[in-house]
């Protein structure tokens, strides 16, 4: 999982969409496999690795959010501020 998270980080840095999709698929498969292992059977070293994976995943999540916010800001700059739909009143017909 740690290796997959590192590849995901590299794909984020390179803006590699295919790499991100591949990492997401791998993470999903690994999560399914890890779900079969209960936390009660983990030793101290494995718990430490799991914590490292959690931290890496959190860093990657933050980077994704920053990239998405950057793209949203650029799109908004190109198209102007988002406008709320104008509320209109239409009388009901009886």
N, C-alpha and C positions, 0 to 999 in steps of 0.2 A: 504494500500500500504506500509506503514511504517513497519508493521509487516512482510509482505512478503519480503521486502528488508532486514530486520534483519535476517530472515531465510536464505535468499540467502547468506548473509555474513557468517553465521554459516556454511553453506554448503561449501562455499569457503575455510574457515579455516580448515574444516574436509576433504577437497577434496572429497566431497560426490556428485558424478555425478548425482545420482537419485534426490537428494535434489535440485541440480542446475536446472535440467530439470523441476522439479515441480515448482520451483520458477519462472522460465522463462514463463511457461504456465500461472501461476497465474498473473504475471505482465502483460502479454499480454491481458488477460481477463479484468483485472482492467483498463488497458489503454483504452480498447474499451468502457467500462462503463463510464469512466471519460471523454472521448471525447464528449459524449453527453451533458456534462455540460459545458457551456461556461464560460470563465474566468470572464465575467462581473457579474455573479451571486455569485461569491465567496466573503465571508466576510473576514475580517482581519485574524481571527483565521484559517480559511480554507486555505487562502493564505500562512500563516506561515507553516502549515502542508505540503502543496505542496512544499514549499521551502526546508523543512527538507527532504522530499522524494527525491527531486532532488539532494541534497547533498549526501544522502546515496547511491543513484544510482551511482553518480560520484565516490565515494570511492570504491564501489564494482567493477566498471569498471576498476579502476586503479589496484585493487588487481588481477582481472582476467588477465589483461595485464602483470603484473609482473609474475604471475604463468605461463602464456604462454611463456614468454621470458625465464624463467628458464627451462622449458621443452625443448624448442628449443635449448638452450645452451647445455643441457645434451645430447640431441640426436646428435648434431653436434660434441660434444666431443667423442661420441661413434663411429660415422661414419666418422669423419674427416670433414674438411671444405667443404661446398658445392662448387662444381665446376660448372662453366658455361659450357654448351654444346660446344664442339669444333666446330668451324665453318669450314666447308670443302667446297672446290671448286670443282664442277663437271661441266665440259664443257657441254654446251647445244648441243644437236644433231640436225642437220638440216634435 
